[in-house]
Amino acid sequence: MTFVLPGATPPAPIPHDDIVSKTSFGVCAFIDVLGFAEEVRRVSTLDDLVRTRDRINRVRNQFDFEPRDDMLLDLHSMYDKRVLAFSDSVIAYFPLRSKAMEMQGDFDPVFSELAGFAEAQGACVLGNGDFVRGGVELGWWFQDGTTLVSDALVEAHGLETRADVPVIAIGERLYEHARSHRDRQAYATEIDPVDTAFRRYEGIYKGQPTRFYYLDYIRICLDSIDALETRADVERYKAAAPGPARQAILDTSHRARLLEWLTCHATQIKHAHETAPIVAQSKYVWLADYHNEMCDMHIADPSCYCRL
């Protein structure tokens, strides 16, 4: 029932077809930059403001906000993906019904996008020491121009709030959707995306135990490293005799890239820990432990450990 003041013109009925056409069900990510609010409070000069602006623009660019690359634009169109931004937050959404989903189903495209979030997270850290935190969840999304109402966004934001360490948390709806998906059966156990892309977090939030899955961004980034990254690597590989000689080049180059990534990641964690307020330092202690566990899993070289 709608209450109308005496003499007032009743509101026009909302066309349901219009509402339906602008509503979908899909995956929403809410990403925030750690320490940004405090950085804004410290802005006192134009130079400070420029540095703060540049920082948030770097993070937005990693998460494909306003892409200019034709390939990215085509992918956004294929996935019907929207990327919004305000202040230090980036919101990404794509429905479970799109051109990409029609061709591939919704299992592989969802994990492809999640891997993209993880790689963007790693790139933020390595590039400029920008640590992010976020949440990703399934739900409905209604967007009409500048009006946005979405329970997927509400849930993703709630996950980000509960995540007290620099991770992108995975909602229960999304986890259950992936865990029980029939297309998961096509993967062998050792490459099952549900087991290899997610990790379980257990901690304390506002004095109460909290548990959730999160994107295993270090593992995803390390698994995506290409041994032949530069043209010189490729030429050296081509010049070698097929067989053991080429394999040795691949092994040596891959190990060097792993070591480079992990060493840089450790350096950024150390710097963040040293410059963070005392109340926030525990986040980076947790992240250092996670980093070291991934070192043991991928390279077992103490030189790339993060020691705080």
Order of alpha helices (4+ residues) and beta strands (2+ residues): alpha-beta-alpha-alpha-alpha-beta-beta-alpha-alpha-beta-beta-alpha-beta-alpha-alpha-beta-beta-alpha-alpha-alpha-alpha
